[in-house]
Amino acid sequence: MNNRSLLLITAGILVVIAMAVIGDIFIGGIGLILAATLGACLYLNEKGRTLGATPDLDAVLSDDAKKIIIRNHGNDPAYSVHVALVPLNKEFDVETIGPDGKYAWEADEMIHEAKAAITWKDADGLMYEGQSRLSALGKGEDDLLKPMFPLFEIKQKK
């Protein structure tokens, strides 16, 4: 944790001790709970900032079905991006895609249906991979009404 957070928590603990000695033990206990909650909030806030700094890539097909757009939804740049289009047997590489950045790759012909297998590295050199389904006619993965978790089991038609 940074020095300001540690100073704030230390001052809170000293106030709690003073409240317990001068005042009532129950008021000191309430102050201890408040100081511990504040310390936990500051710690989790700082930890979330470091854990949240990861790149998150996906691929979508443009409206004319000739471009594949690679988007970085994460908070950190993605390095050494490699995209393989299955079953089109095409591959391409991108050096860097910044946070909230995009890269468009133009195909020779229209793409009806494919899958983009994406691999990339973060700033620390850790490898990530992801897949995106590309379809010119069907719904993409950006459907806002699609539930994140399936609520009902989908039955197969006979």
Residue pairs with C-beta under 8 A, 6 or more apart in sequence:
1 42
1 43
1 46
2 46
5 39
5 42
5 43
5 46
8 38
8 42
9 35
9 38
9 39
9 42
12 31
12 34
12 35
12 38
12 39
13 32
13 35
15 31
15 35
16 28
16 31
16 32
16 35
17 28
19 27
19 28
19 31
20 27
20 28
20 29
20 31
20 32
21 28
52 75
53 74
53 75
53 76
53 123
54 74
54 75
54 76
54 122
54 128
55 72
55 74
55 75
55 76
55 77
55 78
55 97
55 99
55 120
55 122
55 128
56 72
56 73
56 74
56 130
57 70
57 71
57 72
57 73
57 74
57 78
57 81
57 97
57 118
57 120
57 128
57 130
58 70
58 71
58 73
58 118
58 130
58 132
58 141
59 68
59 69
59 70
59 71
59 83
59 116
59 118
59 132
59 134
60 68
60 69
60 71
60 132
60 134
60 140
60 141
60 142
61 67
61 68
61 69
61 111
61 134
61 135
61 136
61 140
62 68
62 69
62 104
64 110
65 110
65 111
65 112
65 136
66 106
66 107
66 109
66 110
66 111
67 104
67 105
67 106
67 107
68 83
68 85
68 104
68 105
68 107
68 111
68 116
68 134
69 102
69 103
69 104
69 105
70 81
70 83
70 94
70 97
70 102
70 103
70 104
70 105
70 116
70 118
71 97
71 101
71 102
72 78
72 97
72 98
72 99
72 100
72 101
72 102
73 100
74 99
75 99
76 99
76 122
76 123
77 96
77 97
77 98
77 99
77 101
77 122
77 123
78 96
78 97
78 120
78 121
78 122
78 128
79 95
79 96
79 120
79 121
79 122
79 123
80 93
80 95
80 120
80 121
81 93
81 94
81 95
81 96
81 97
81 103
81 118
81 119
81 120
82 91
82 92
82 93
82 118
82 119
82 120
83 91
83 92
83 93
83 94
83 105
83 116
83 117
83 118
84 90
84 91
84 116
84 117
85 91
85 111
85 114
85 115
85 116
85 117
85 134
86 114
86 115
86 116
86 117
87 114
87 115
88 111
88 114
90 107
92 105
94 103
94 105
97 103
97 120
110 136
111 134
111 136
112 135
112 136
112 137
113 134
113 135
113 136
113 137
113 138
114 134
115 131
115 132
115 133
115 134
116 131
116 132
116 134
117 129
117 130
117 131
118 129
118 130
118 131
118 132
119 127
119 128
119 129
120 127
120 128
120 129
121 127
121 128
122 128
132 141
133 140
133 141
134 140
139 146
